[in-house]
């Protein structure tokens, strides 16, 4: 079983925007912004560094990150499809999203998690 976690820039604090964004990404109809968000880039890099540091490996050694379907990267979002260790990975994603002022949307629970 896998779990999705969507990280996006916040436009307003309600469920409509992240819910619609997630649906459009999954359906392949999302119209992304032209320029890569610095906050999205920092979050992606931070998640990878923290996860590797926590587990004492680097990707060169052939170790597997827990993204079952990889990370779908847009210019204003990250969609993590996580296969294992959802609690640990979710904590790292949430920490990095908070640090960079982004919102985490959990489509399984249909809820937004910070920052507020």
C-alpha positions as CSV (number, residue, x, y, z in Angstrom):
1,X,0.0,0.0,0.0
2,X,1.2,3.5,-0.7
3,X,0.3,6.9,0.5
4,X,0.3,10.3,-1.3
5,X,1.4,13.5,0.3
6,X,1.0,16.8,-1.7
7,X,3.1,19.8,-0.8
8,X,2.0,23.1,-2.4
9,X,2.3,26.8,-2.0
10,X,-0.5,28.3,0.0
11,X,-3.0,30.7,-1.6
12,X,-5.7,30.4,1.1
13,X,-6.3,28.1,4.0
14,X,-9.2,25.8,2.9
15,X,-9.5,22.4,1.4
16,X,-10.7,23.4,-2.1
17,X,-7.3,24.5,-3.6
18,X,-5.2,21.5,-2.5
19,X,-8.0,19.0,-3.2
20,X,-8.5,20.4,-6.8
21,X,-4.7,20.6,-7.4
22,X,-4.2,17.0,-6.3
23,X,-7.0,15.8,-8.6
24,X,-5.7,17.7,-11.5
25,X,-2.1,16.4,-11.0
26,X,-3.3,12.9,-10.8
27,X,-5.5,13.4,-14.0
28,X,-2.7,15.1,-15.8
29,X,-4.6,18.4,-16.3
30,X,-2.9,20.7,-13.8
31,X,-1.5,23.9,-15.4
32,X,1.7,24.6,-13.5
33,X,3.4,28.0,-13.1
34,X,6.3,28.8,-15.4
35,X,9.1,29.5,-12.8
36,X,10.2,27.0,-10.2
37,X,9.3,28.0,-6.7
38,X,12.4,28.4,-4.4
39,X,10.3,27.1,-1.5
40,X,9.4,23.9,-3.4
41,X,13.0,23.4,-4.5
42,X,14.3,23.8,-0.9
43,X,11.6,21.5,0.5
44,X,12.5,18.8,-2.1
45,X,16.2,19.0,-1.3
46,X,15.6,19.2,2.4
47,X,13.5,16.1,2.5
48,X,16.0,14.1,0.5
49,X,19.0,15.2,2.7
50,X,17.2,14.6,6.0
51,X,15.9,11.2,5.0
52,X,19.4,10.1,3.9
53,X,21.0,11.5,7.0
54,X,18.4,9.8,9.3
55,X,19.1,6.4,7.7
56,X,22.8,6.8,7.1
57,X,23.0,6.2,3.4
58,X,23.4,8.1,0.2
59,X,21.7,7.3,-3.1
60,X,25.0,6.4,-4.8
61,X,25.2,3.3,-2.6
62,X,22.0,1.9,-4.3
63,X,19.9,2.5,-1.2
64,X,16.2,3.0,-1.9
65,X,14.3,6.1,-0.9
66,X,10.7,5.3,0.2
67,X,9.0,7.0,-2.7
68,X,7.3,4.1,-4.4
69,X,6.4,6.1,-7.5
70,X,9.1,8.7,-7.1
71,X,8.3,12.3,-6.5
72,X,6.2,14.1,-9.0
73,X,7.7,17.6,-9.2
74,X,6.0,20.6,-10.5
75,X,7.2,24.2,-10.3
76,X,4.7,24.9,-7.4
77,X,4.2,21.5,-5.9
78,X,5.7,18.1,-4.9
79,X,3.7,14.9,-4.9
80,X,5.3,12.1,-2.8
81,X,4.0,8.6,-3.3
82,X,5.3,6.9,-0.2
83,X,5.6,3.1,0.1
84,X,7.1,2.6,3.6
85,X,7.7,4.4,6.8
86,X,4.8,6.9,6.3
87,X,5.2,8.2,9.8
88,X,8.9,9.0,9.5
89,X,8.7,10.3,5.9
90,X,5.5,12.3,6.7
91,X,7.3,14.0,9.6
92,X,10.2,14.9,7.4
93,X,8.0,16.2,4.6
94,X,5.9,18.2,7.1
95,X,9.0,19.6,8.8
96,X,10.5,20.8,5.5
97,X,7.2,22.2,4.2
98,X,6.7,24.1,7.4
99,X,10.3,25.4,7.3
100,X,9.7,26.7,3.7
101,X,6.2,28.1,4.3
102,X,4.4,25.4,2.2
103,X,1.2,23.5,2.9
104,X,0.9,19.7,3.1
105,X,-2.3,18.1,1.9
106,X,-3.1,14.5,2.8
107,X,-5.5,13.3,0.2
108,X,-6.2,10.0,2.0
109,X,-7.5,11.9,5.1
110,X,-8.6,14.9,3.0
111,X,-6.9,17.4,5.3
112,X,-4.4,20.2,5.2
113,X,-1.5,20.2,7.6
114,X,0.0,23.7,8.4
115,X,1.5,26.2,8.3
116,X,-1.2,28.4,9.7
